[in-house]
Amino acid sequence: MSCDVTFSLMFEGQTISVHYRPEYFSGYDHFEFTSPYQPKRPIPSSSTGYRSHFAANHEVASAPSLEAYAHELLMLLSGIRSVDSNQLNLF
């Protein structure tokens, strides 16, 4: 049985809290990216300090690590990196 995981990630000079829920629903995992501050401060992928994203669990499983996947995902969500139309997953 998979368990939720919470960790911090340095991204663009900011600390971002990441909450990961595997198999949120069939075939998909859920990532929440939030500001660790109260009240929430903007983060690179969201002016509200919160960003949610569902990812195909086979893509997450093929990543070198959960942290590496989250970092690449933040790069995409922040517009720092664009998706290559020939590439189906992040790695």
Secondary structure, DSSP 8 states (H G I E B T S, - for coil): ----EEEEEEETTEEEEEEEEEEEETTEEEEEEE-SSSS---BTTBTTSEEEEEEEHHHHHHSS-HHHHHHHHHHHHTTSS---TT-SS--
